Amino acid sequence: MSAHSAVLQGRQLAERQMTDACAVQAITGTTTDPLTGVDTPTYATVYGPAIEPHRGRCKVQTYEPYERNPEVGGATMTIQRYSVHVPVGAFSPAIGQVVTITAAALDPHLAGNQFRVVALLHKTAATAYRLSVEEVV
């Protein structure tokens, strides 16, 4: 089997494990509330069922819990790091995008969770795009 064939077969196997669904949104700009002057980001969906039916496949993964507990404004937050796997070439991932889990086949508490992309992993023979994400709890 050639290296090319092995990678394609690996991608098929990786996608079979992507039993969850997600939507990925990118920041497109901001809007300012005329009463408060507060800026709020605006988003556009770049990946998910709204873009193309039966798309949005993903898998949430963590090998070992990793958390940080920064103090912000006098309150302590917990930030958990995970990875979200999506099919290679499904969209162009970027740091700052927001991933929302829209359906979870095996974990009823995963749907609705939101993550922010904080790092990308691209490699020649990738079987999936593995997005490093953080969830603020």
Secondary structure, DSSP 8 states (H G I E B T S, - for coil): --HHHHHHHHHHHHHHT--EEEEEEEEEEEEE-TTT--EEEEEEEEESTTTSTT--EEEEE-SS--EE--EETTEE--EEEEEEEE-TTSS---TT-EEEEEE-SS-TTTTT-EEEEEE----TT-SSEEEEEEEE-
